[in-house]
Amino acid sequence: MTAPSGLPRAAPRPRLLDRLPAPAALEPLGLERLRRQARSRLAELSWPTSQDEAWRHTGIEAVYEAAFEARPEPAACLRPRRVETTGALELDSVGGCVPAQARREPSGLYVGSLRAWLADQRGSAAEWFGQLAPWQSHPFACWNTAVFPDAVLVVVPPSCRLERPIHVRFVAPDGEGPQAVFPRLMVWAGANSEATVIESYVGAADEDRPYLSVAVAEVVVDEHAALEHVRVQWEGPEAIHLAVHQVRQARSSRYRHHNVSLGGRLARLDLGCRLEGEGAECTLNGLYLAAGRQVVDHHTLLDHASPHCPSHELYKGILSGRAQAIFHGRIIVRPGAQKTDAKQSNRNLLLSNEALVHTRPQLEIRADDVRCTHGATIGHLEEEALFYLRSRGLGAVEARALLIQGFAGEILEGVPDAALRAQLAAEVWRHTAQDAAER
């Protein structure tokens, strides 16, 4: 097979690209045009390898090794994990497909198929679709844009204040052989609205079949809107999860992103937030757990394009076994973005001597009246703290668990849904108990 022009020989094309599924018949005009442009661009982009700085530690070659197959209508995973929520309005997407029946509320809330929304010739949110994700430069965002079967669209109309959270659950496919799925999410929070959106990616806990999930999410937060966004990645143990998440914030908007990564052989998230409007505020909280030989990778970008925009970023990792974590956090302060107040921190807790962390916080400041800080730490549980708890009557396992729970608690306390918060705390406890049992 001859590599396309511009593709380095060191990076073989994923085999799936040789048999892209045909576009659906009678697609809405805008969607058909976007997909055609993405397919054309896909043939021109180079695919990353470990020689590329941004992918040096990710082990992306695993994507090229398996012959993943995309199926038009994949069957649902028989035993997907249940992500607990408190009275949420729920919608399941299986293998990237979206049920035809949408969830609508009298307030104008819409949770359902993008295709159905476009078929009604609606505007607003759909105008942003494909405009935020960097598919022109990011090969996996481009791959998703070229072949995704449908997207889940969440529309929170202006001045709407939702009491219930929205939970969009992307369920892994079932069936024989390695499969590839392309989940897509678009969230539009209208001006002066308030909402909580929970986005989860789940597989079976005991499923050792490999599959590839290439996910893209685009989020627009309009003027004076407030959006709490929780993302839980809890794939099967042999899954490869590659995601691109892009956010645009308008004037005086508030966006809080809570990202929890728990499962998968390889999980990577490229998260970008652009604070376009003056006074926009962004918070990024992240927690990742990795054990065995898992690899978890987070690349974040906070782009301050306007003045008076505060941002707060805190990512924490708990690693055991021979797991690896990569964190590359970047903050850009554009010219004219005066009075920026940006704080970034990455903290990692190693439960074994074999676990490894690569961390690289980064500042790029092009304005002079700003206040920006960043830092990173990597360490083991403090012996003095363990000794103190043991001297108060706690056993070795209980003392370790208490310290680990306290380390993770700073992130989990921010999760706005009580049921989900309790479930995630229980998973941290399970991770701790498993580590103790293996010692």
SULCOR-V188157 format. One record per pair of residues at least 12 apart in sequence whose C-alpha atoms are under 7 Angstrom apart, sorted by the first residue. I is the first residue (numbers start at 1). J is the second residue. D is the distance in whole Angstrom. If there is no record, write none. Layout:
i & j & d
I & J & D
I & J & D
//
This chain:
i & j & d
4 & 43 & 6
5 & 44 & 7
6 & 44 & 6
6 & 45 & 7
6 & 46 & 6
7 & 45 & 7
7 & 46 & 5
7 & 47 & 7
8 & 46 & 7
11 & 47 & 6
11 & 48 & 7
11 & 49 & 6
12 & 64 & 7
13 & 64 & 7
14 & 63 & 7
14 & 64 & 5
15 & 64 & 7
15 & 67 & 6
16 & 67 & 7
16 & 68 & 6
16 & 69 & 6
21 & 147 & 7
28 & 118 & 6
28 & 119 & 7
35 & 145 & 6
35 & 146 & 5
38 & 142 & 6
38 & 145 & 6
38 & 146 & 5
39 & 146 & 5
41 & 136 & 7
42 & 139 & 7
42 & 142 & 6
42 & 143 & 7
45 & 139 & 6
47 & 139 & 6
49 & 61 & 6
58 & 297 & 7
67 & 178 & 7
68 & 178 & 5
68 & 179 & 5
68 & 180 & 5
69 & 178 & 6
69 & 179 & 5
69 & 180 & 5
70 & 179 & 6
70 & 180 & 5
70 & 181 & 6
74 & 95 & 6
74 & 173 & 6
74 & 174 & 7
75 & 173 & 6
75 & 174 & 5
75 & 175 & 7
76 & 94 & 6
76 & 171 & 7
76 & 172 & 7
76 & 173 & 5
76 & 174 & 5
77 & 171 & 7
77 & 172 & 6
77 & 173 & 5
77 & 174 & 5
77 & 203 & 7
77 & 204 & 7
78 & 174 & 7
79 & 204 & 5
80 & 171 & 7
80 & 202 & 6
80 & 203 & 5
80 & 204 & 4
81 & 202 & 6
81 & 203 & 6
81 & 204 & 6
81 & 205 & 7
83 & 420 & 7
84 & 419 & 6
84 & 420 & 5
84 & 423 & 7
85 & 417 & 6
85 & 419 & 5
85 & 420 & 5
86 & 417 & 6
86 & 418 & 7
86 & 419 & 6
87 & 164 & 6
88 & 164 & 6
88 & 165 & 5
88 & 166 & 5
88 & 167 & 6
89 & 164 & 7
89 & 165 & 6
89 & 166 & 5
89 & 167 & 6
90 & 166 & 6
90 & 167 & 5
90 & 168 & 6
91 & 167 & 6
91 & 168 & 5
91 & 169 & 6
92 & 168 & 6
92 & 169 & 5
92 & 170 & 6
92 & 171 & 7
93 & 169 & 6
93 & 170 & 5
93 & 171 & 6
94 & 170 & 6
94 & 171 & 5
94 & 172 & 6
94 & 173 & 6
95 & 171 & 6
95 & 172 & 6
95 & 173 & 5
95 & 181 & 5
95 & 182 & 7
95 & 183 & 7
96 & 148 & 7
96 & 149 & 6
96 & 150 & 7
96 & 170 & 7
96 & 181 & 6
96 & 182 & 5
96 & 183 & 4
96 & 184 & 7
97 & 149 & 6
97 & 150 & 6
98 & 113 & 6
98 & 150 & 6
98 & 151 & 7
98 & 152 & 6
99 & 113 & 7
100 & 113 & 6
107 & 160 & 7
108 & 157 & 6
109 & 155 & 6
109 & 156 & 5
109 & 157 & 6
110 & 154 & 6
110 & 155 & 5
110 & 156 & 7
111 & 153 & 6
111 & 154 & 5
111 & 155 & 7
112 & 152 & 5
112 & 153 & 5
112 & 154 & 7
113 & 150 & 7
113 & 151 & 6
113 & 152 & 5
113 & 153 & 6
114 & 150 & 7
114 & 151 & 5
114 & 152 & 6
114 & 153 & 5
115 & 150 & 7
125 & 155 & 7
125 & 188 & 6
129 & 186 & 7
132 & 218 & 6
132 & 246 & 6
133 & 218 & 6
133 & 246 & 6
140 & 214 & 7
141 & 216 & 6
141 & 244 & 6
144 & 182 & 6
144 & 214 & 6
144 & 215 & 7
144 & 216 & 7
148 & 182 & 5
148 & 183 & 7
148 & 184 & 7
151 & 183 & 7
151 & 184 & 5
151 & 185 & 5
152 & 184 & 6
152 & 185 & 5
152 & 186 & 6
153 & 185 & 6
153 & 186 & 5
153 & 187 & 6
154 & 186 & 6
154 & 187 & 5
154 & 188 & 6
155 & 187 & 6
155 & 188 & 5
155 & 189 & 6
156 & 188 & 6
156 & 189 & 5
156 & 190 & 6
156 & 193 & 7
157 & 189 & 7
157 & 190 & 5
157 & 193 & 7
158 & 190 & 4
158 & 191 & 5
158 & 192 & 6
158 & 193 & 5
159 & 191 & 6
159 & 192 & 5
159 & 193 & 4
160 & 193 & 5
160 & 194 & 6
161 & 193 & 5
161 & 194 & 5
161 & 195 & 6
162 & 194 & 6
162 & 195 & 5
165 & 195 & 7
165 & 196 & 5
165 & 197 & 6
166 & 196 & 6
166 & 197 & 5
166 & 198 & 6
167 & 197 & 6
167 & 198 & 5
167 & 199 & 6
168 & 198 & 6
168 & 199 & 5
168 & 200 & 6
169 & 199 & 6
169 & 200 & 5
169 & 201 & 6
170 & 183 & 7
170 & 200 & 6
170 & 201 & 5
170 & 202 & 6
171 & 201 & 6
171 & 202 & 5
171 & 203 & 6
172 & 202 & 6
172 & 203 & 5
178 & 209 & 7
178 & 210 & 5
178 & 211 & 5
179 & 211 & 5
179 & 212 & 6
180 & 211 & 6
180 & 212 & 5
180 & 213 & 6
181 & 212 & 6
181 & 213 & 5
181 & 214 & 6
182 & 213 & 6
182 & 214 & 5
182 & 215 & 5
183 & 214 & 7
183 & 215 & 5
183 & 216 & 7
184 & 215 & 6
184 & 216 & 5
184 & 217 & 6
185 & 216 & 6
185 & 217 & 5
185 & 218 & 6
186 & 217 & 6
186 & 218 & 5
186 & 219 & 6
187 & 218 & 6
187 & 219 & 5
187 & 220 & 6
188 & 219 & 6
188 & 220 & 5
188 & 221 & 6
189 & 220 & 6
189 & 221 & 5
189 & 222 & 6
189 & 225 & 6
190 & 221 & 7
190 & 222 & 5
190 & 225 & 6
191 & 222 & 5
191 & 223 & 5
191 & 224 & 6
191 & 225 & 5
192 & 223 & 6
192 & 224 & 5
192 & 225 & 4
193 & 225 & 5
193 & 226 & 6
194 & 225 & 6
194 & 226 & 5
194 & 227 & 6
195 & 226 & 7
195 & 227 & 5
195 & 228 & 6
196 & 227 & 6
196 & 228 & 5
196 & 229 & 6
197 & 228 & 6
197 & 229 & 5
197 & 230 & 6
198 & 229 & 6
198 & 230 & 5
198 & 231 & 6
199 & 230 & 6
199 & 231 & 5
199 & 232 & 6
200 & 231 & 6
200 & 232 & 5
200 & 233 & 6
201 & 232 & 6
201 & 233 & 5
201 & 234 & 6
201 & 235 & 6
202 & 233 & 7
202 & 234 & 5
202 & 235 & 5
203 & 234 & 7
203 & 235 & 5
203 & 236 & 5
204 & 236 & 5
205 & 236 & 6
207 & 236 & 6
207 & 237 & 7
208 & 236 & 7
208 & 237 & 6
208 & 238 & 6
209 & 238 & 6
210 & 238 & 5
210 & 239 & 5
211 & 239 & 5
211 & 240 & 6
212 & 239 & 6
212 & 240 & 5
212 & 241 & 6
213 & 240 & 6
213 & 241 & 5
213 & 242 & 6
214 & 241 & 6
214 & 242 & 5
214 & 243 & 6
215 & 242 & 6
215 & 243 & 5
215 & 244 & 6
216 & 243 & 6
216 & 244 & 5
216 & 245 & 6
217 & 244 & 6
217 & 245 & 5
217 & 246 & 6
218 & 245 & 6
218 & 246 & 5
218 & 247 & 6
219 & 246 & 6
219 & 247 & 5
219 & 248 & 6
220 & 247 & 6
220 & 248 & 5
220 & 249 & 6
221 & 248 & 6
221 & 249 & 5
221 & 250 & 6
221 & 253 & 6
222 & 249 & 6
222 & 250 & 5
222 & 253 & 6
223 & 250 & 5
223 & 251 & 5
223 & 252 & 6
223 & 253 & 5
224 & 251 & 7
224 & 252 & 5
224 & 253 & 4
225 & 253 & 5
225 & 254 & 6
226 & 253 & 6
226 & 254 & 5
226 & 255 & 6
227 & 254 & 6
227 & 255 & 5
227 & 256 & 6
228 & 255 & 6
228 & 256 & 5
228 & 257 & 6
229 & 256 & 6
229 & 257 & 5
229 & 258 & 6
230 & 257 & 6
230 & 258 & 5
230 & 259 & 6
231 & 258 & 6
231 & 259 & 5
231 & 260 & 6
232 & 259 & 6
232 & 260 & 5
232 & 261 & 6
233 & 260 & 6
233 & 261 & 5
233 & 262 & 6
233 & 263 & 7
234 & 261 & 6
234 & 262 & 5
234 & 263 & 5
235 & 263 & 5
235 & 264 & 5
236 & 263 & 6
236 & 264 & 5
237 & 263 & 6
237 & 264 & 5
237 & 265 & 6
238 & 264 & 6
238 & 265 & 5
239 & 264 & 5
239 & 265 & 5
239 & 266 & 7
240 & 264 & 6
240 & 265 & 6
240 & 266 & 5
240 & 267 & 6
241 & 264 & 7
241 & 266 & 6
241 & 267 & 5
241 & 268 & 6
242 & 267 & 6
242 & 268 & 5
242 & 269 & 6
243 & 268 & 6
243 & 269 & 5
243 & 270 & 6
244 & 269 & 6
244 & 270 & 5
244 & 271 & 6
245 & 270 & 6
245 & 271 & 5
245 & 272 & 6
246 & 271 & 6
246 & 272 & 5
246 & 273 & 6
247 & 272 & 6
247 & 273 & 5
247 & 274 & 6
248 & 273 & 6
248 & 274 & 5
248 & 275 & 6
248 & 276 & 7
249 & 274 & 6
249 & 275 & 5
249 & 276 & 6
249 & 277 & 6
249 & 280 & 6
250 & 275 & 7
250 & 276 & 6
250 & 277 & 4
250 & 280 & 6
251 & 277 & 4
251 & 278 & 5
251 & 279 & 6
251 & 280 & 5
252 & 277 & 7
252 & 278 & 6
252 & 279 & 4
252 & 280 & 4
253 & 280 & 5
253 & 281 & 6
254 & 280 & 6
254 & 281 & 5
254 & 282 & 6
255 & 281 & 6
255 & 282 & 5
255 & 283 & 6
256 & 282 & 6
256 & 283 & 5
256 & 284 & 6
257 & 283 & 6
257 & 284 & 5
257 & 285 & 6
258 & 284 & 6
258 & 285 & 5
258 & 286 & 6
258 & 415 & 6
259 & 285 & 6
259 & 286 & 5
259 & 287 & 6
260 & 286 & 6
260 & 287 & 5
260 & 288 & 6
261 & 287 & 6
261 & 288 & 5
261 & 289 & 6
262 & 288 & 6
262 & 289 & 5
262 & 290 & 7
264 & 294 & 7
265 & 294 & 5
265 & 295 & 6
266 & 294 & 6
266 & 295 & 5
266 & 296 & 6
267 & 295 & 6
267 & 296 & 5
267 & 297 & 6
268 & 296 & 6
268 & 297 & 4
268 & 298 & 6
269 & 297 & 6
269 & 298 & 5
269 & 299 & 6
270 & 298 & 6
270 & 299 & 5
270 & 300 & 6
271 & 299 & 6
271 & 300 & 5
271 & 301 & 6
272 & 300 & 6
272 & 301 & 5
272 & 302 & 6
273 & 301 & 6
273 & 302 & 5
273 & 303 & 6
274 & 302 & 6
274 & 303 & 5
274 & 304 & 6
274 & 305 & 7
275 & 303 & 6
275 & 304 & 5
275 & 305 & 6
275 & 306 & 7
276 & 305 & 5
276 & 306 & 6
277 & 306 & 6
278 & 306 & 5
278 & 307 & 5
278 & 308 & 6
278 & 309 & 6
279 & 307 & 7
279 & 308 & 5
279 & 309 & 5
280 & 309 & 5
281 & 309 & 6
281 & 310 & 5
281 & 311 & 6
282 & 310 & 7
282 & 311 & 5
282 & 312 & 6
283 & 311 & 6
283 & 312 & 5
283 & 313 & 6
284 & 312 & 6
284 & 313 & 5
284 & 314 & 6
285 & 313 & 6
285 & 314 & 5
285 & 315 & 6
285 & 411 & 6
286 & 314 & 6
286 & 315 & 4
286 & 316 & 6
286 & 411 & 7
287 & 315 & 6
287 & 316 & 5
287 & 317 & 6
287 & 411 & 7
288 & 316 & 6
288 & 317 & 5
288 & 318 & 6
289 & 317 & 6
289 & 318 & 5
289 & 319 & 6
290 & 318 & 7
290 & 319 & 5
290 & 320 & 6
290 & 323 & 6
291 & 319 & 6
291 & 320 & 5
291 & 321 & 5
291 & 322 & 7
291 & 323 & 5
292 & 320 & 7
292 & 321 & 5
292 & 322 & 5
292 & 323 & 5
293 & 321 & 7
293 & 322 & 5
293 & 323 & 5
294 & 323 & 5
294 & 324 & 6
295 & 323 & 6
295 & 324 & 5
295 & 325 & 6
296 & 324 & 6
296 & 325 & 5
296 & 326 & 6
297 & 325 & 6
297 & 326 & 5
297 & 327 & 6
298 & 326 & 6
298 & 327 & 5
298 & 328 & 6
299 & 327 & 6
299 & 328 & 5
299 & 329 & 6
300 & 328 & 6
300 & 329 & 5
300 & 330 & 6
301 & 329 & 6
301 & 330 & 5
301 & 331 & 6
302 & 330 & 6
302 & 331 & 5
302 & 332 & 6
303 & 331 & 6
303 & 332 & 5
303 & 333 & 6
304 & 332 & 6
304 & 333 & 5
304 & 334 & 6
304 & 337 & 6
305 & 333 & 7
305 & 334 & 5
305 & 337 & 6
306 & 336 & 7
306 & 337 & 4
307 & 336 & 7
307 & 337 & 4
307 & 338 & 5
307 & 339 & 6
307 & 340 & 6
308 & 338 & 6
308 & 339 & 5
308 & 340 & 5
309 & 340 & 5
309 & 341 & 7
310 & 340 & 6
310 & 341 & 5
310 & 342 & 6
311 & 341 & 6
311 & 342 & 5
311 & 343 & 6
312 & 342 & 6
312 & 343 & 5
312 & 344 & 6
313 & 343 & 6
313 & 344 & 5
313 & 345 & 6
314 & 344 & 6
314 & 345 & 5
314 & 346 & 6
315 & 345 & 6
315 & 346 & 5
315 & 347 & 6
316 & 346 & 6
316 & 347 & 5
316 & 348 & 6
317 & 347 & 6
317 & 348 & 5
317 & 349 & 6
318 & 348 & 6
318 & 349 & 5
318 & 350 & 6
319 & 349 & 6
319 & 350 & 5
319 & 351 & 6
319 & 355 & 6
320 & 350 & 6
320 & 351 & 5
320 & 352 & 5
320 & 355 & 6
320 & 435 & 7
321 & 352 & 6
321 & 354 & 6
321 & 355 & 6
322 & 354 & 5
322 & 355 & 5
323 & 355 & 5
323 & 356 & 6
324 & 355 & 6
324 & 356 & 5
324 & 357 & 6
325 & 356 & 6
325 & 357 & 5
325 & 358 & 6
326 & 357 & 6
326 & 358 & 5
326 & 359 & 6
327 & 358 & 6
327 & 359 & 5
327 & 360 & 6
328 & 359 & 6
328 & 360 & 5
328 & 361 & 6
329 & 360 & 6
329 & 361 & 5
329 & 362 & 6
330 & 361 & 6
330 & 362 & 5
330 & 363 & 6
331 & 362 & 6
331 & 363 & 5
331 & 364 & 6
332 & 363 & 6
332 & 364 & 5
332 & 365 & 6
333 & 364 & 6
333 & 365 & 5
333 & 366 & 6
333 & 367 & 6
334 & 365 & 7
334 & 366 & 5
334 & 367 & 6
335 & 366 & 5
335 & 367 & 5
336 & 367 & 6
337 & 367 & 6
338 & 367 & 6
338 & 369 & 5
338 & 370 & 6
339 & 369 & 6
339 & 370 & 5
340 & 370 & 5
340 & 371 & 6
341 & 370 & 6
341 & 371 & 5
341 & 372 & 6
342 & 371 & 6
342 & 372 & 5
342 & 373 & 6
343 & 372 & 6
343 & 373 & 5
343 & 374 & 6
344 & 373 & 6
344 & 374 & 5
344 & 375 & 7
345 & 374 & 6
345 & 375 & 5
345 & 376 & 6
346 & 375 & 6
346 & 376 & 5
346 & 377 & 6
347 & 376 & 6
347 & 377 & 5
347 & 378 & 6
348 & 377 & 6
348 & 378 & 5
348 & 379 & 6
349 & 378 & 6
349 & 379 & 5
349 & 380 & 6
350 & 379 & 6
350 & 380 & 5
351 & 380 & 6
359 & 376 & 7
361 & 374 & 6
361 & 375 & 6
361 & 376 & 7
386 & 399 & 6
386 & 400 & 7
397 & 436 & 6
401 & 429 & 7
401 & 432 & 6
405 & 428 & 7
405 & 429 & 7
//
